[in-house]
Structure formats: structure tokens, C-alpha cells
Amino acid sequence: MLPELVQFCRQTVQVAARTGVDGYGEPTFGSNAAYRVRISGKRRLIRNFAGEEVMASHTVFFAATPAIGAHDRITLST
């Protein structure tokens, strides 16, 4: 974690890596890992992995550089 970013990262998020799919087709996740972040609640249009425009309500800035996959679960602290 960069020391100069710590003062700005006052929120936390929980990140759980996707481990597979259960017998009902629902995704399964591993244990949560906590990261310090800065969350900005600004609405903006972004493109998802399918190329469609969707509305994003929050932007999360990580102080560290975690390896997060496209199907992993991120839970905001708010």
C-alpha cells in the first residue's frame, strides 16, 4: 500500500474471488479479503464486458493493487 494514499482511503470493501458454480448454476465464492479504498458516489455511463452501456453509481479506488477478476464479488462497506 502506498503510504501517501492511506490518508485518503478511509473506507473498506470486501473482495471474494469466484471459485466456481454450484449444482443449481449459482456462483460460489471464497472467503472475503478486506481492502482500504476510496469510494466516489458519482453516476456515469460505462461499458460492461459485453460492450453494453450501463450506469455505474460508484467508483472504487484501491490503495493496493489486488488481483480482481471480472466475476469476483466486491461488497461496499456502506
For each residue, the residues with C-beta under 8 A, 3 or more apart:
1: 5 6 36 63 64
2: 5 6 63
3: 6
4: 7
5: 1 2 8 9 63
6: 1 2 3 9 36 63
7: 4
8: 5 38 63
9: 5 6 36 37 38 61 62 63
10: 36 38
11: 36 37 38 39 76 77 78
12: 34 35 36 37 77
13: 34 35 37 39 60 74 75 76 77
14: 32 33 34 74 75 77
15: 32 33 34 35 66 68 72 73 74 75
16: 29 30 31 32 33 72 73 75
17: 29 30 69 72
18: 27 28 29 30 69 71 72 73
19: 28 29 30
20: 27 28
21: 25 26 27 28
22: 25 26 27 28
23:
24:
25: 21 22
26: 21 22
27: 18 20 21 22 71 73
28: 18 19 20 21 22
29: 16 17 18 19 72 73
30: 16 17 18 19
31: 16
32: 14 15 16 75
33: 14 15 16 66
34: 12 13 14 15
35: 12 13 15 62 63 64 66
36: 1 6 9 10 11 12 62 63 64
37: 9 11 12 13 60 61 62 63
38: 8 9 10 11 60 61 63
39: 11 13 58 59 60 61 76 77 78
40: 58 59 60 61
41: 57 58
42: 58 59
43: 55 56 57
44: 55 56 59
45: 53 54 55 56
46: 53 54 55 56
47: 51 52 53 54
48: 51 52 54
49: 70
50:
51: 47 48
52: 47 48
53: 45 46 47
54: 45 46 47 48
55: 43 44 45 46
56: 43 44 45 46 59
57: 41 43
58: 39 40 41 42 76
59: 39 40 42 44 56
60: 13 37 38 39 40 74 76
61: 9 37 38 39 40
62: 9 35 36 37 65 66
63: 1 2 5 6 8 9 35 36 37 38
64: 1 35 36
65: 62
66: 15 33 35 62
67:
68: 15 72 74
69: 17 18 72
70: 49
71: 18 27
72: 15 16 17 18 29 68 69
73: 15 16 18 27 29
74: 13 14 15 60 68
75: 13 14 15 16 32
76: 11 13 39 58 60
77: 11 12 13 14 39
78: 11 39
